[in-house]
Amino acid sequence: MAHTNILLESGTNELEVVEFFVDEEDGYRAHYGVNVAKVLEILRKQPVTSMPEMPHPAVMGAFKHRDNTIVPLIDLAVYLGRLRVDSPDTKVIVTEFNEVVTAFLVSGVNRIHRLSWEDVEAPSDFLQKSTANSITGVVRLEGRVVFLLDLEMIVADLDTNLAIRMDVCSQERANGKTYTIVHADDSGSVRNLVKTLLESCNFKVVQFNNGRDAWNYLERAAAKAREEGGVLTDYVQGIISDIEMPQMDGHNLCKRIKESPDMKMLPVALFSSLITERLEHKGKSVGADAQFAKPDLQKLSDCMLELLHSRGL
């Protein structure tokens, strides 16, 4: 699969989605998508070797990938509770996120679409509940409804060792000070975990489920600071943001903050499954002060305190 120029750009609030599908026995074709930044390559169906004590029926086994990496193969239809029609044309999508390589078996792959995060709709509560929170967004492409899958949640569900880890912060690390942090993430479970951790560190946490709402909040806070003759850090001391979010992604949010005279002094930490050696340059190019791959939540809290202390806050 050829990567396109979007992978070299940062802060454009655009993404590329690999559209794929699962053909079901009743004749229905379900369309799904994943951010191309998570895709290493697309292969034909691979012969797999069964693994001992496989954690879920969806885990078919593992195969040897490049550099002799052993990669688990997940039958996406089985995980989603669908009855897939077997076909010799099935494809394997090899992904990398959270510093882990995983492969997913699907019926086929259509194409890559370039779109704006503004075109991505947040899933309804009903859709979330009916899909076990496996959908992060909905887009309409060429007359088709395409569901963006939360592959991170699926992998963490299959292997609890890959779920977000957290130790409660000690008051010694918090230094007894209270900080206000703006946190943006489209995952409700991640927001809850981050809020729990940061509140144990004496933070006040203001949360949003997309970058657009977080940006609007910061603009209002900056305007209030100007009206009262103060500075933004009187009201907000730092930002933690996911990268993949509807309406406005974390790279675009960070770029806007660092280009704003009123906001550029705020430390911004990106906390995302897209933080890898292959993609870390994108966060640096928009001025992120720190970047952390999920699931290491503990490093995030420690680093945010260090960033605040280094600025004398």
Stockholm file with secondary structure:
# STOCKHOLM 1.0

chainA/1-313         MAHTNILLESGTNELEVVEFFVDEEDGYRAHYGVNVAKVLEILRKQPVTSMPEMPHPAVMGAFKHRDNTIVPLIDLAVYLGRLRVDSPDTKVIVTEFNEVVTAFLVSGVNRIHRLSWEDVEAPSDFLQKSTANSITGVVRLEGRVVFLLDLEMIVADLDTNLAIRMDVCSQERANGKTYTIVHADDSGSVRNLVKTLLESCNFKVVQFNNGRDAWNYLERAAAKAREEGGVLTDYVQGIISDIEMPQMDGHNLCKRIKESPDMKMLPVALFSSLITERLEHKGKSVGADAQFAKPDLQKLSDCMLELLHSRGL
#=GR chainA/1-313 SS CCCCGGGGCCSSSEEEEEEEEEEBTTSCEEEEEEEGGGEEEEEECCCCBCCTTCSSTTEEEEEECGGGCEEEEEEHHHHTTCCBCCCTTCEEEEEEETTEEEEEEESEEEEEEEEEGGGCBCCCHHHHHHTTTCEEEEEEETTEEEEEECHHHHHHHHCGGGSCBCCCCCHHHHTTCCEEEEEECSCHHHHHHHHHHHHHTTEEEEEESSHHHHHHHHHHHHHHHHHTTCCGGGTCCEEEECSCCSSSCHHHHHHHHHHCTTTTTSCEEEEETTCSTTTHHHHHHTTCSEEEETTBHHHHHHHHHHHHHHTTC
#=GC SS_cons         CCCCGGGGCCSSSEEEEEEEEEEBTTSCEEEEEEEGGGEEEEEECCCCBCCTTCSSTTEEEEEECGGGCEEEEEEHHHHTTCCBCCCTTCEEEEEEETTEEEEEEESEEEEEEEEEGGGCBCCCHHHHHHTTTCEEEEEEETTEEEEEECHHHHHHHHCGGGSCBCCCCCHHHHTTCCEEEEEECSCHHHHHHHHHHHHHTTEEEEEESSHHHHHHHHHHHHHHHHHTTCCGGGTCCEEEECSCCSSSCHHHHHHHHHHCTTTTTSCEEEEETTCSTTTHHHHHHTTCSEEEETTBHHHHHHHHHHHHHHTTC
//
